[in-house]
Amino acid sequence: MRVLVTGGAGFIASHLAERLAGDGHEVVVLDNLSTGSRANFEAADVPGARGRLALVEGDVRDEALLARVTRGCDVVYHQAALAAVARSVEDPLEVYDVNVRGTLRVLEAARGARVRRVVFASSASVYGDAAALPKREDQPPRPRSPYAATKAAGEGLMSAWHATYGLETVSLRFFNVYGPRQSPRSRYAAVIPSFLAAVARGERPVIYGDGQQTRDFTWVGDLVEALVLAATAPAAPGSGAINLGGGERVTIARVADLVCRALGVRAEPRFEPERPGDLRHSLADVTRARDLLDWAPTTPLAEGVGRLAAAYASRSVPQETPR
């Protein structure tokens, strides 16, 4: 099977590309390397995948390039995006252009190439601060940031192209993914790599807000398994969005404590003002993922943090370039 992975030199998508190539598929990675990196692609090009991974440097808004790289593909994984809430608050026009217009270009290229299925990386941020927990896919979207709004728009485009043109589309809502290759160096960095890097340097981890906000963290290997299943699951297209989460609600203060314990260090967090657009609480209901994809998370947060801490301690964690 020939597969296109947009944004395939990024954190999550490089793991996906590695898995797909390791499973014997021919994988084309499209990435403009603005947030992803060659280092991530090279880390994915392991012996089991070698010869089946190709990197094409370019932008998902490039209509001619998309037509070329989608030709002959059976599945497109659309992972490319500007993915930080804080960045979207600072530069909403650029984030809209990449995340919405780019998604439209991908769908049109897939339709023109007669691709069988497009699997779209959406986000739990579309739920906003809806009070009900866990978050269920039948809750109406309430985006609180420009980034979240672009992901809700992307889901709408996926549904429309399925209904109008018969293109198989699957939208997966990611909940706080973490794992190797996730950069701690960007000012938009996710919380777990930021904490690990700070504590490993002997610094105090920074918490924005009071630390009692909660998140549902998903190990990247578990997420990749769901992505692979989404390419062939017969009932997934047209079913609406599907949550992918770890199924465990954890406070940010608890995450800081887990990181410190895993590294064997005592470090009191430093608290800063809450950032605009951040959510208060998040927890995934993964019933639909179980029913439609035959998937469930298997890696508890403490185990995943322990794996990353061991890698940090041995300085063996490859990182993205800073954004």
Buried (B, 14 or more C-beta within 10 A) or exposed (E): BBBBBBBBBBBBBBBBBBBBBBBEBBBBBBBBBBBBBEBBBBBBBEEEBEEBBBBBEBBBBBEEBBBBBBBEBBBBBBBBBBBBBBBBBEBBEEBBBBBBBBBBBBBBBBBEBEBBBBBBBBBBBBBBEBEEBBBBBEBEBEBBBBBBBBBBBBBBBBBBBBEEEEBBBBBBBBBBBBBBBBBBEBEBBBBBBBBBBBBBEEEBBBBBBEBEBBBBBBBBBBBBBBBBBBBEBEEBBEBBBBBBBBBBBBBBBBBBBBBBBBBEEEBEBEBEEEEEBBBEBBBBBBBBBEBBBEBEBEBBBBEBBBBBBEBBBEEEBBBBBEB
